[in-house]
């Protein structure tokens, strides 16, 4: 985890600060650059998913949404 955080920090995506009261902890937050990257990635993912669903025929879309409902129910039981 430390290596991954170090790389993200080096890329300017996160910053680490000491916890104000517990010296054993480090607070990590996204930088402005990290926030923009996260938003752009999220928007690109949503755009891709919307296009992919639109390319399915109506029956495939119905099947996909039914499968999503089943997976949600399964996840709620665990």
PyMOL commands that set and color helices and strands:
alter all, ss='L'
color gray80, all
select helices_A, chain A and resi 2-10+32-54+58-77
alter helices_A, ss='H'
color red, helices_A
select strands_A, chain A and resi 14-18+26-30
alter strands_A, ss='S'
color yellow, strands_A
deselect
rebuild
show_as cartoon
